[in-house]
Amino acid sequence: MQGTTITLSVASLLMLVTGAAMAAGNGSLTKGLCYRDESAMKREESQQGMFDAVKLTEQQRQQMRDLTRQVRNMPPPLYDIDDVETMYQLVTADKFDASAVRAQISRMAEAQIARQVEMARVRNQMYKLLTPDQKTMLNHQHEQNMQDVRQQIAADQSARSMDMFRQGQSVSSE
């Protein structure tokens, strides 16, 4: 299971980095630095994600917009094309070196981690802008969302178990 997780992580990271590199170079990989596409990060300024369930005052909305702009103005994580090439060499090597892959992924992920920490810091500042009643409402909505996620996970696990059971029956009947 851990090997599968590592393989999927490497493949996902490689696809992300290669795609970003190709997009930055108009379809061809070029030597130098590549910027990650941030289209998923761009939202209308009125949306604050986790705060959508809370009715905000105009002053709170403005303060949150200001905080959001700080994060948006941060430069995106950089990938050196040599990192992409190194990852490709590791993935296509005759002998798989998990520790080298792990080290390479760690190097490539450092910029993303720093950005995520900064985004969490800004969301914390936004949370501190809320009144106690708004925090209570937000926490209630979070609990509801978590309950929905737990139910979805349980349903997915049940469906997987049924699929595995059916596959086992079809194999034994052959």
Secondary structure as a PSIPRED ss2 file (coil, helix, strand):
# PSIPRED VFORMAT (PSIPRED V4.0)

   1 M C   1.000  0.000  0.000
   2 Q H   0.000  1.000  0.000
   3 G H   0.000  1.000  0.000
   4 T H   0.000  1.000  0.000
   5 T H   0.000  1.000  0.000
   6 I H   0.000  1.000  0.000
   7 T H   0.000  1.000  0.000
   8 L H   0.000  1.000  0.000
   9 S H   0.000  1.000  0.000
  10 V H   0.000  1.000  0.000
  11 A H   0.000  1.000  0.000
  12 S H   0.000  1.000  0.000
  13 L H   0.000  1.000  0.000
  14 L H   0.000  1.000  0.000
  15 M H   0.000  1.000  0.000
  16 L H   0.000  1.000  0.000
  17 V H   0.000  1.000  0.000
  18 T H   0.000  1.000  0.000
  19 G H   0.000  1.000  0.000
  20 A H   0.000  1.000  0.000
  21 A H   0.000  1.000  0.000
  22 M H   0.000  1.000  0.000
  23 A H   0.000  1.000  0.000
  24 A H   0.000  1.000  0.000
  25 G C   1.000  0.000  0.000
  26 N C   1.000  0.000  0.000
  27 G C   1.000  0.000  0.000
  28 S C   1.000  0.000  0.000
  29 L C   1.000  0.000  0.000
  30 T C   1.000  0.000  0.000
  31 K C   1.000  0.000  0.000
  32 G C   1.000  0.000  0.000
  33 L E   0.000  0.000  1.000
  34 C E   0.000  0.000  1.000
  35 Y E   0.000  0.000  1.000
  36 R C   1.000  0.000  0.000
  37 D C   1.000  0.000  0.000
  38 E C   1.000  0.000  0.000
  39 S H   0.000  1.000  0.000
  40 A H   0.000  1.000  0.000
  41 M H   0.000  1.000  0.000
  42 K C   1.000  0.000  0.000
  43 R C   1.000  0.000  0.000
  44 E C   1.000  0.000  0.000
  45 E C   1.000  0.000  0.000
  46 S C   1.000  0.000  0.000
  47 Q C   1.000  0.000  0.000
  48 Q C   1.000  0.000  0.000
  49 G H   0.000  1.000  0.000
  50 M H   0.000  1.000  0.000
  51 F H   0.000  1.000  0.000
  52 D C   1.000  0.000  0.000
  53 A C   1.000  0.000  0.000
  54 V C   1.000  0.000  0.000
  55 K C   1.000  0.000  0.000
  56 L C   1.000  0.000  0.000
  57 T C   1.000  0.000  0.000
  58 E H   0.000  1.000  0.000
  59 Q H   0.000  1.000  0.000
  60 Q H   0.000  1.000  0.000
  61 R H   0.000  1.000  0.000
  62 Q H   0.000  1.000  0.000
  63 Q H   0.000  1.000  0.000
  64 M H   0.000  1.000  0.000
  65 R H   0.000  1.000  0.000
  66 D H   0.000  1.000  0.000
  67 L H   0.000  1.000  0.000
  68 T H   0.000  1.000  0.000
  69 R H   0.000  1.000  0.000
  70 Q H   0.000  1.000  0.000
  71 V H   0.000  1.000  0.000
  72 R H   0.000  1.000  0.000
  73 N C   1.000  0.000  0.000
  74 M C   1.000  0.000  0.000
  75 P C   1.000  0.000  0.000
  76 P C   1.000  0.000  0.000
  77 P C   1.000  0.000  0.000
  78 L E   0.000  0.000  1.000
  79 Y E   0.000  0.000  1.000
  80 D E   0.000  0.000  1.000
  81 I H   0.000  1.000  0.000
  82 D H   0.000  1.000  0.000
  83 D H   0.000  1.000  0.000
  84 V H   0.000  1.000  0.000
  85 E H   0.000  1.000  0.000
  86 T H   0.000  1.000  0.000
  87 M H   0.000  1.000  0.000
  88 Y H   0.000  1.000  0.000
  89 Q H   0.000  1.000  0.000
  90 L H   0.000  1.000  0.000
  91 V H   0.000  1.000  0.000
  92 T C   1.000  0.000  0.000
  93 A C   1.000  0.000  0.000
  94 D C   1.000  0.000  0.000
  95 K C   1.000  0.000  0.000
  96 F C   1.000  0.000  0.000
  97 D C   1.000  0.000  0.000
  98 A H   0.000  1.000  0.000
  99 S H   0.000  1.000  0.000
 100 A H   0.000  1.000  0.000
 101 V H   0.000  1.000  0.000
 102 R H   0.000  1.000  0.000
 103 A H   0.000  1.000  0.000
 104 Q H   0.000  1.000  0.000
 105 I H   0.000  1.000  0.000
 106 S H   0.000  1.000  0.000
 107 R H   0.000  1.000  0.000
 108 M H   0.000  1.000  0.000
 109 A H   0.000  1.000  0.000
 110 E H   0.000  1.000  0.000
 111 A H   0.000  1.000  0.000
 112 Q H   0.000  1.000  0.000
 113 I H   0.000  1.000  0.000
 114 A H   0.000  1.000  0.000
 115 R H   0.000  1.000  0.000
 116 Q H   0.000  1.000  0.000
 117 V H   0.000  1.000  0.000
 118 E H   0.000  1.000  0.000
 119 M H   0.000  1.000  0.000
 120 A H   0.000  1.000  0.000
 121 R H   0.000  1.000  0.000
 122 V H   0.000  1.000  0.000
 123 R H   0.000  1.000  0.000
 124 N H   0.000  1.000  0.000
 125 Q H   0.000  1.000  0.000
 126 M H   0.000  1.000  0.000
 127 Y H   0.000  1.000  0.000
 128 K H   0.000  1.000  0.000
 129 L C   1.000  0.000  0.000
 130 L C   1.000  0.000  0.000
 131 T C   1.000  0.000  0.000
 132 P H   0.000  1.000  0.000
 133 D H   0.000  1.000  0.000
 134 Q H   0.000  1.000  0.000
 135 K H   0.000  1.000  0.000
 136 T H   0.000  1.000  0.000
 137 M H   0.000  1.000  0.000
 138 L H   0.000  1.000  0.000
 139 N H   0.000  1.000  0.000
 140 H H   0.000  1.000  0.000
 141 Q H   0.000  1.000  0.000
 142 H H   0.000  1.000  0.000
 143 E H   0.000  1.000  0.000
 144 Q H   0.000  1.000  0.000
 145 N H   0.000  1.000  0.000
 146 M H   0.000  1.000  0.000
 147 Q H   0.000  1.000  0.000
 148 D H   0.000  1.000  0.000
 149 V H   0.000  1.000  0.000
 150 R H   0.000  1.000  0.000
 151 Q H   0.000  1.000  0.000
 152 Q H   0.000  1.000  0.000
 153 I H   0.000  1.000  0.000
 154 A H   0.000  1.000  0.000
 155 A H   0.000  1.000  0.000
 156 D H   0.000  1.000  0.000
 157 Q H   0.000  1.000  0.000
 158 S H   0.000  1.000  0.000
 159 A H   0.000  1.000  0.000
 160 R H   0.000  1.000  0.000
 161 S H   0.000  1.000  0.000
 162 M H   0.000  1.000  0.000
 163 D H   0.000  1.000  0.000
 164 M H   0.000  1.000  0.000
 165 F H   0.000  1.000  0.000
 166 R H   0.000  1.000  0.000
 167 Q H   0.000  1.000  0.000
 168 G H   0.000  1.000  0.000
 169 Q H   0.000  1.000  0.000
 170 S H   0.000  1.000  0.000
 171 V H   0.000  1.000  0.000
 172 S H   0.000  1.000  0.000
 173 S C   1.000  0.000  0.000
 174 E C   1.000  0.000  0.000
